[in-house]
């Protein structure tokens, strides 16, 4: 189950719900078995230079290789860029959870 965290300067007028939903749809398009993407957004009231960073974290799996990451990154960059005003620094970071990562749904 992937995670997507958005960190951005709070001068950006963006719809984070739409961005998170699009990122989830893109991840599912690249890997239908990935499950729901848990998303969070953190506007920063103190910053230098208008900026936006999306950090995606996935579990490592054999099919999630360098080619998978490059294709996922290309699509995520294109989707997010259309939501950001100009000028704005944009960063996208795709990584994999480490061996100590644990997740479970508590009911």
Secondary structure, DSSP 8 states (H G I E B T S, - for coil): --EEEEEEETT----HHHHHHHHHHHHHHH-TTS---EEEEEEESS-SS-EEEEEEEE---TT--HHHHHHHHHHHHHHHHTTS-SS-EEEEEEEE--TT-------
